[in-house]
Amino acid sequence: MRRTRIETDRLLAEGDVIGAENYMEARRQVFWENNYPIRKLNQAYFAFYGAYSAGPEGGAAGEDPVGPAVQALRAQYDQLADFLNAISWITSFEALLNLLEG
């Protein structure tokens, strides 16, 4: 599934929406034939199943840039309370990166 997401993202980045949709349908059929009955495979599926991945290498959502950034930010604080106070103001990935660099 991770490879499917990465390839889909690549196709979409190239602007090939039809190609991405066709690819996801072909992959859905492969999953179905291998006893993973997915009724519809689309971007919403990826958003619902795997918005956050369990490991730094990524899950169904592909690579996870947020997790490693949060871990790096946590490493900058000795006290958990200080880290939580700092990160509680974060409302975007860009803001997270700014805090991490700043």
C-alpha positions as CSV (number, residue, x, y, z in Angstrom):
1,M,0.0,0.0,0.0
2,R,2.9,2.3,0.8
3,R,4.3,1.9,-2.7
4,T,0.8,2.5,-4.1
5,R,0.6,5.8,-2.3
6,I,4.1,6.9,-3.3
7,E,3.4,6.1,-7.0
8,T,0.0,7.8,-6.8
9,D,1.6,10.9,-5.3
10,R,4.2,10.9,-8.1
11,L,1.6,10.8,-10.8
12,L,-0.4,13.5,-9.1
13,A,2.7,15.7,-8.7
14,E,3.2,15.4,-12.5
15,G,-0.4,16.5,-13.0
16,D,-1.5,13.1,-14.3
17,V,-4.8,12.8,-12.4
18,I,-6.3,10.3,-14.8
19,G,-3.2,8.2,-14.6
20,A,-3.3,8.3,-10.8
21,E,-6.9,7.2,-10.8
22,N,-6.3,4.4,-13.2
23,Y,-3.2,3.3,-11.2
24,M,-5.2,3.2,-8.0
25,E,-8.0,1.2,-9.5
26,A,-5.5,-1.3,-10.9
27,R,-3.8,-1.6,-7.5
28,R,-7.2,-1.9,-5.8
29,Q,-7.9,-4.9,-8.0
30,V,-4.6,-6.5,-7.1
31,F,-5.4,-6.0,-3.4
32,W,-8.9,-7.4,-3.9
33,E,-7.5,-10.5,-5.7
34,N,-5.2,-11.1,-2.7
35,N,-8.0,-11.0,-0.1
36,Y,-7.9,-7.3,0.8
37,P,-11.4,-6.3,-0.2
38,I,-11.1,-2.6,-0.7
39,R,-14.2,-1.2,-2.4
40,K,-12.7,2.1,-3.5
41,L,-9.1,3.2,-3.5
42,N,-8.6,7.0,-3.8
43,Q,-7.0,9.9,-2.1
44,A,-9.7,9.9,0.6
45,Y,-8.8,6.3,1.4
46,F,-5.2,7.4,2.0
47,A,-6.3,10.4,4.1
48,F,-8.5,8.2,6.3
49,Y,-6.1,5.2,6.6
50,G,-2.7,6.4,7.3
51,A,-2.7,10.1,7.7
52,Y,0.0,9.5,10.3
53,S,2.3,6.6,9.9
54,A,3.6,4.4,12.7
55,G,7.3,4.6,11.7
56,P,9.6,7.3,10.3
57,E,9.8,5.4,7.0
58,G,6.1,5.9,6.5
59,G,3.0,3.9,6.3
60,A,0.2,3.9,3.7
61,A,0.5,7.7,3.7
62,G,4.1,7.6,2.4
63,E,6.9,9.4,4.0
64,D,6.2,11.1,7.3
65,P,7.9,14.5,7.6
66,V,5.9,15.5,10.7
67,G,7.0,12.7,13.0
68,P,10.7,13.2,12.6
69,A,10.3,17.0,12.9
70,V,8.4,16.6,16.2
71,Q,11.0,14.2,17.5
72,A,13.8,16.6,16.6
73,L,12.0,19.4,18.3
74,R,11.4,17.3,21.5
75,A,15.2,16.6,21.6
76,Q,15.8,20.4,21.9
77,Y,13.9,20.5,25.3
78,D,15.1,19.1,28.6
79,Q,11.7,19.4,30.2
80,L,8.6,17.8,28.7
81,A,6.5,20.7,29.9
82,D,8.6,23.2,28.0
83,F,8.3,21.1,24.8
84,L,4.5,20.8,25.2
85,N,4.2,24.5,25.8
86,A,6.2,25.3,22.7
87,I,4.5,22.8,20.4
88,S,1.0,23.7,21.7
89,W,1.1,26.9,19.6
90,I,1.9,25.0,16.3
91,T,-0.9,25.1,13.8
92,S,1.0,24.1,10.6
93,F,3.9,22.1,9.3
94,E,5.6,25.3,8.3
95,A,5.3,26.7,11.8
96,L,6.7,23.5,13.1
97,L,9.7,23.8,10.9
98,N,10.2,27.4,11.8
99,L,10.2,26.5,15.5
100,L,12.6,23.7,14.9
101,E,15.0,26.0,13.1
102,G,14.6,28.9,15.3
